[in-house]
Amino acid sequence: MRKIALFNQKGGVGKTTTAVNLGAALAAAGKETVLIDMDPQGNLSFHLGLESPKISRSVYDVLSRRQTLREALYPVADHLNVLPATPDLAGAEVELVQEADRELRLRQAAEASLPEGDYLILDCPPSLGLLTINALCLATEVIIPLQAHFLALQGMARLLETCSLVRRRLNPALRISGILFCQYESAPRLSGEVTGEVEQFLEKARGSDTPWADAVVLQTQIRRNIKLAEAPSFSQSIFAYAPNSAGAADYQVLAEEIMRMEKPAPAAPPAGSALAPLPGLAAAAPTRQT
């Protein structure tokens, strides 16, 4: 099973939209898929019709060991199951802070009772806290949804450092497999400059022992599309709500690209090795011409 975390500490970049619609596309292709909502806001859960009053089990119950992961899953479509989140999840970070295995609770639950399948997709919260660390300890791949704005690069160094720390100390299998540009507008010159900057950064990392050494900028770009914003209010994926929209076309192509991606075994860094300095992407961004 491929375990993919959608991770960016910045909100509003398309993590939840991508988790829902990528998961729906994979399930429609016959792939057994599990979605895990790690955000106490529960936007992924709401998007698929699992609102707090309607659910009696959630990822909070799994982290607190009240239920197994398998028991807490909700089937929402053929081949698609969801582990939802509720506002109670916000208390998990406080409740687990004294626990020695606090970063590994989700991975332990998955090892004990995760059903067999093809894809596990984790929708991380927009933060670098304990919930995100739990997701990264379970995942083997990270896809970073990103907007093609220079300000969106500001937090990249911190994000990459977090992945490095998790791989070195907690999850040697973790790697960054791709950067996904969301809300993309192909016409503005700025989009091309930011895309090029990220591509150059990744190219310089080839052959290194960093988690992003094999990462690529995904060929699929999720275009800005109003139908993607409307779909959650109808508790539907884009394929159910607007199957002929540009958003549905983009996520269908993304799912096909993800299914084609190779999965090289990541080389774990030596135990106790120091982290390599991380470049500040935003500081290295080209000067805009006016």
VOGU-3710 file (C-alpha; in Angstrom, 3 decimals, decimal comma):
1> mrkialfnqk> 0,000/0,000/0,000  1,283/3,456/-0,882  0,888/5,839/2,042  0,807/9,450/0,854  0,655/12,502/3,124  -0,536/15,789/1,642  1,506/18,230/3,665  1,948/21,990/3,736  1,796/24,074/6,903  0,197/26,884/4,914
11> ggvgktttav> -3,591/26,762/4,725  -5,662/27,229/1,599  -3,232/25,587/-0,813  -5,463/22,677/-1,862  -4,543/19,853/0,535  -8,091/18,819/1,403  -9,465/19,336/-2,094  -6,660/17,166/-3,428  -7,095/14,470/-0,789  -10,821/14,141/-1,491
21> nlgaalaaag> -10,674/14,211/-5,260  -7,498/12,206/-5,694  -8,967/9,587/-3,377  -12,243/9,564/-5,322  -10,404/9,185/-8,625  -8,264/6,325/-7,337  -11,327/4,565/-5,937  -13,170/5,010/-9,242  -10,209/3,287/-10,909  -10,820/0,278/-8,670
31> ketvlidmdp> -8,035/1,031/-6,186  -8,838/0,271/-2,555  -8,313/3,664/-0,938  -8,411/4,985/2,630  -8,552/8,696/3,458  -7,511/9,905/6,915  -8,552/13,374/8,038  -5,890/14,676/10,435  -7,291/18,215/10,701  -9,531/19,041/13,704
41> qgnlsfhlgl> -11,503/21,343/11,397  -12,738/18,174/9,679  -13,011/19,718/6,218  -12,265/16,456/4,430  -14,902/14,678/6,495  -17,475/17,414/5,813  -16,622/17,355/2,101  -17,704/13,705/1,983  -20,817/14,090/4,122  -19,334/13,000/7,466
51> espkisrsvy> -20,317/15,899/9,726  -19,569/15,781/13,454  -23,150/15,101/14,657  -23,443/12,162/12,249  -20,328/10,274/13,258  -19,610/8,312/16,414  -15,992/7,348/15,776  -13,059/9,325/14,497  -9,278/9,592/14,320  -9,362/10,985/17,870
61> dvlsrrqtlr> -10,721/7,640/19,100  -7,926/5,847/17,246  -5,173/8,046/18,683  -6,602/7,664/22,195  -6,913/3,882/21,649  -10,646/3,767/22,216  -11,149/2,056/18,837  -9,030/0,345/16,232  -8,378/2,052/12,937  -10,397/-0,571/11,082
71> ealypvadhl> -13,386/-0,098/13,408  -13,341/3,685/12,928  -13,518/3,676/9,125  -16,629/4,834/7,266  -17,343/3,573/3,742  -18,371/6,534/1,553  -18,173/4,970/-1,938  -17,065/1,783/-3,652  -13,395/1,164/-2,781  -13,269/4,348/-0,646
81> nvlpatpdla> -13,184/4,473/3,175  -12,671/7,492/5,415  -11,320/7,903/8,932  -12,994/11,219/9,828  -11,975/13,991/12,185  -14,020/15,973/14,703  -13,152/19,058/16,780  -12,206/16,672/19,619  -9,023/15,964/17,695  -7,663/19,342/18,767
91> gaevelvqea> -7,377/17,969/22,308  -5,256/15,015/21,254  -2,030/17,030/21,166  -2,563/18,117/24,785  -3,654/14,690/26,000  -0,740/12,867/24,388  2,012/15,312/25,237  3,307/13,189/28,148  3,094/9,880/26,256  6,422/8,392/25,160
101> drelrlrqaa> 4,955/7,092/21,896  2,907/10,185/21,090  4,388/10,644/17,595  3,768/6,997/16,662  0,161/6,472/17,767  -1,276/6,555/14,253  1,401/4,294/12,800  0,909/1,774/15,583  -2,838/1,792/14,951  -2,282/1,258/11,224
111> easlpegdyl> 0,166/-1,583/11,809  -2,377/-3,270/14,053  -5,542/-2,961/11,980  -5,249/-1,066/8,693  -7,178/-3,021/6,027  -5,234/-4,212/3,007  -5,508/-1,874/0,076  -3,723/0,167/-2,557  -3,605/3,761/-1,304  -3,707/5,543/2,028
121> ildcppslgl> -4,007/9,333/1,756  -3,502/11,547/4,798  -4,829/15,103/4,833  -2,488/16,941/7,218  -3,538/20,022/9,198  -1,992/23,413/8,325  0,535/23,226/11,148  3,731/21,448/12,181  2,326/19,973/15,394  1,856/16,483/16,780
131> ltinalclat> -0,986/15,559/14,428  1,160/16,316/11,395  4,081/14,378/12,884  1,798/11,361/13,403  0,778/11,531/9,741  4,408/11,785/8,589  5,403/8,849/10,766  2,818/6,684/9,010  3,366/7,960/5,459  6,060/6,727/3,110
141> eviiplqahf> 5,513/9,543/0,605  4,783/13,252/0,862  3,145/15,312/-1,854  3,308/19,059/-1,246  0,390/21,056/-2,688  1,669/24,528/-3,517  0,392/27,713/-5,087  2,528/29,333/-7,766  3,170/32,457/-5,680  6,510/33,573/-4,280
151> lalqgmarll> 4,954/33,954/-0,819  4,007/30,274/-0,978  7,732/29,461/-0,987  8,355/31,278/2,295  7,633/28,251/4,468  9,247/25,634/2,267  12,529/25,451/4,177  10,698/24,759/7,457  8,503/22,173/5,764  11,492/20,361/4,275
161> etcslvrrrl> 13,337/20,491/7,579  10,363/18,862/9,287  10,405/16,004/6,769  14,167/15,594/7,296  13,798/15,421/11,064  10,964/12,899/10,888  12,896/10,672/8,493  16,089/10,808/10,518  14,518/10,223/13,916  11,187/8,441/13,432
171> npalrisgil> 10,444/7,203/9,906  13,398/6,230/7,688  10,999/5,328/4,854  9,701/8,883/4,427  10,419/10,713/1,173  8,972/13,631/-0,719  7,761/12,321/-4,046  6,235/15,384/-5,655  5,228/19,043/-5,686  1,695/19,674/-6,930
181> fcqyesaprl> 0,749/23,139/-8,119  -2,878/23,955/-7,255  -5,116/26,906/-8,160  -2,818/27,252/-11,132  -3,096/30,013/-13,687  -0,993/29,316/-16,747  -1,099/32,820/-18,230  0,661/34,916/-15,546  4,432/35,094/-15,897  4,761/34,636/-12,135
191> sgevtgeveq> 3,440/31,059/-12,303  6,196/30,055/-14,677  8,884/31,752/-12,577  7,818/29,976/-9,386  7,520/26,611/-11,136  10,987/27,041/-12,600  12,446/28,011/-9,225  11,087/24,846/-7,597  12,302/22,669/-10,463  15,820/24,110/-10,166
201> flekargsdt> 15,853/23,535/-6,415  14,813/19,885/-6,815  17,355/19,311/-9,577  20,167/20,503/-7,304  19,103/17,920/-4,701  19,545/14,924/-7,020  21,895/12,352/-5,525  21,730/13,822/-2,017  20,501/11,994/1,083  17,616/14,424/1,608
211> pwadavvlqt> 13,994/13,231/1,557  13,398/15,326/-1,577  16,315/13,902/-3,584  13,927/12,083/-5,951  11,043/14,562/-5,812  9,562/15,938/-9,015  7,233/18,745/-9,944  4,152/16,816/-10,974  3,206/17,336/-14,593  -0,453/17,731/-13,653
221> qirrniklae> -1,449/21,218/-12,543  -4,776/21,777/-10,825  -6,297/24,797/-12,498  -8,323/27,364/-10,598  -11,925/26,180/-10,985  -15,055/27,391/-9,177  -16,635/23,934/-9,302  -13,947/22,634/-6,961  -14,942/25,286/-4,416  -18,642/24,488/-4,776
231> apsfsqsifa> -18,444/20,690/-4,440  -17,945/20,541/-0,616  -21,252/22,311/0,030  -22,975/19,395/-1,712  -20,900/16,782/0,189  -19,612/15,415/-3,102  -16,336/14,890/-4,872  -15,814/16,866/-8,053  -16,603/13,727/-10,063  -20,078/13,453/-8,563
241> yapnsagaad> -20,778/17,189/-8,522  -19,368/18,366/-11,857  -17,926/15,423/-13,816  -17,415/17,507/-16,965  -15,589/20,367/-15,262  -11,945/21,320/-15,601  -11,465/20,327/-11,953  -12,660/16,781/-12,625  -10,404/16,535/-15,669  -7,365/17,724/-13,716
251> yqvlaeeimr> -7,843/15,324/-10,813  -8,473/12,428/-13,171  -5,149/13,149/-14,880  -3,444/13,551/-11,490  -4,681/10,130/-10,352  -3,347/8,574/-13,537  0,022/10,265/-13,000  0,187/9,097/-9,373  -0,587/5,529/-10,414  2,246/5,650/-12,975
261> mekpapaapp> 4,842/7,006/-10,551  7,688/4,733/-9,644  8,316/4,007/-5,995  12,084/3,816/-5,445  13,114/2,556/-2,038  14,359/5,596/-0,118  17,866/5,465/1,245  17,700/6,210/4,955  20,307/8,695/6,189  22,933/7,351/8,586
271> agsalaplpg> 21,787/7,242/12,187  22,769/10,354/14,055  23,822/12,239/10,938  23,465/15,998/11,013  20,866/17,705/8,904  22,211/19,404/5,817  21,591/23,155/5,691  18,305/23,917/4,006  18,224/26,678/1,416  15,709/29,465/1,800
281> laaaaptrqt> 13,738/29,087/-1,375  12,025/32,440/-1,107  15,325/34,206/-0,565  16,684/32,600/-3,704  13,675/33,550/-5,804  14,459/35,554/-8,906  13,880/39,292/-8,789  10,668/40,241/-10,530  10,957/42,682/-13,372  8,449/45,524/-13,569
//
